[in-house]
Amino acid sequence: MSIEKSQLLFEQAKKHIPGGVNSPVRAFKAVGGNPLFIQLAKGAYLYDADGNAYVDMINSWGPMILGHARQEVIEAVREALPHSFSFGAPSEKEVQMAELICQMVPSIEKVRMVNSGTEATMSAIRLARGYTGKNKIFKFEGCYHGHGDSFLIAAGSGVVTMGSPDSAGVTQGVANATLTAPYNDLAAVQSLLDANRGHVAAIILEPVVGNMGCVLPEEGFLKGIRALCDQEKVVLIFDEVMTGFRLAKGGAQERFGITPDMTTLGKIIGGGMPVGAYGGKKEIMDFVSPLGPVYQAGTLSGNPIAMTAGLCMLRYLNAHPETYTYLEKISSYIVSGIKDSLQALGLPFTVNQIGSMYSLFFTDQKVKDFATAKTSDIHKFARYFQSMLHQGIYLAPSQFESLFISTAITEEIADKIIEANQQSLNQLV
Ligand SMILES: *Cc1c(COP(=O)(O)O)cnc(C)c1O
């Protein structure tokens, strides 16, 4: 397998792009080696610049839930292209998009389109602050909410300490307004809220975490958070950028039966185009400009081509609930194959799965928060990753990411994935 062209492109890229990539997660820093440059993708497969094929287990970090280059989406976009790429004025597709989102995610009564998940979460907390008149926000260790300053806060050493910035360039002032607690630790949330009574505008969380690897909420956790938010008059924001339209038509909130006050969306919502959205209760959303005092805007927001791709994707998912049944079935098939291999080899590793999201953690501990996720042996993960890649399976290049299964994964491809897993795990014994 030659990867010569990718190597050359990477050398060239590094001259004019910091680190050679436009998003750091694409670099292979955590697993060694250089990133592959992708030329095209179709269905379940990615093809690199040297023409090698890989089964795609990330699907652009979520969006390509129906596999790559779906014919329906291509047709819809092709039809829209001659009508110009941007109007900077309202158009019908934005109305249809908003209606469909509100229908699929019933907790959303009004919604505003933006251009990325980062924009959605940044706007959502500004709105929560404007609505409540309070300053602090609460996030969980290991949850990722895009690269807005307020979210780049390291896990505090103790639950009542203030956050400290995780990135250079984030001021201590911003960090001080972000409180953090371990995921699944309701008692920590309670005591932090007690210590900051009257100052917390919002709790934001991934209702199922994908960004420390796949981590599920424990029984009662989401319900407990909902109750605390009601009691303390704190806006509950579910960041469903990853889980929205993936774990169910209505996201994790539908699956777990918990209703947040606000929801942030991204990834699948654009069908591969740069789209995000935030929405929720009418009463809160009416605080957004031009109706209300919270300013938020976007030159390309609601872009007609992006709306076309996203709308086509969401309409398909809305009309085909069997998509989720299939994803559940094929993902469970893959995961049970992996578990069988682990058992046969006597390896004590942990697999977390829900719907079409899963992670194999190289630890024997139950993974329920960032601390337990970090007990994983990342050197073992790196070897596993490289072995999978050599067998033509493209995983997320980090232990702390969830994988995403698409409907393009057939049973035959699933068997290939299971077989490659067994080979790769074999080398670790
Ligand atoms: C990917 C992600 C974001 C950020 O979205 P971008 O489009 O990359 O800005 C925010 N929240 C969650 C949960 C995500 O997975």
The ligand as a Tripos MOL2 file, in Angstrom:
@<TRIPOS>MOLECULE
LIG
   15    15     1     0     0
SMALL
NO_CHARGES

@<TRIPOS>ATOM
      1 C1        -18.4150   18.5890   16.6980 C.3       1 LIG1
      2 C2        -19.0460   19.1210   17.9150 C.ar      1 LIG1
      3 C3        -19.1490   20.5080   18.1430 C.ar      1 LIG1
      4 C4        -18.5060   21.5220   17.2490 C.3       1 LIG1
      5 O1        -19.0370   21.5360   15.9700 O.3       1 LIG1
      6 P1        -18.1740   22.1840   14.7690 P.3       1 LIG1
      7 O2        -19.1020   22.1310   13.6000 O.co2     1 LIG1
      8 O3        -16.9540   21.3400   14.6370 O.co2     1 LIG1
      9 O4        -17.8440   23.5670   15.1560 O.co2     1 LIG1
     10 C5        -19.8680   20.9290   19.2400 C.ar      1 LIG1
     11 N1        -20.4300   20.0530   20.0860 N.ar      1 LIG1
     12 C6        -20.3450   18.7170   19.9060 C.ar      1 LIG1
     13 C7        -21.0240   17.7990   20.8570 C.3       1 LIG1
     14 C8        -19.6250   18.2180   18.8290 C.ar      1 LIG1
     15 O5        -19.5080   16.8920   18.6780 O.3       1 LIG1
@<TRIPOS>BOND
     1     1     2 1
     2     2     3 ar
     3     2    14 ar
     4     3     4 1
     5     3    10 ar
     6     4     5 1
     7     5     6 1
     8     6     7 2
     9     6     8 1
    10     6     9 1
    11    10    11 ar
    12    11    12 ar
    13    12    13 1
    14    12    14 ar
    15    14    15 1
@<TRIPOS>SUBSTRUCTURE
     1 LIG1         1 GROUP 0 **** ****
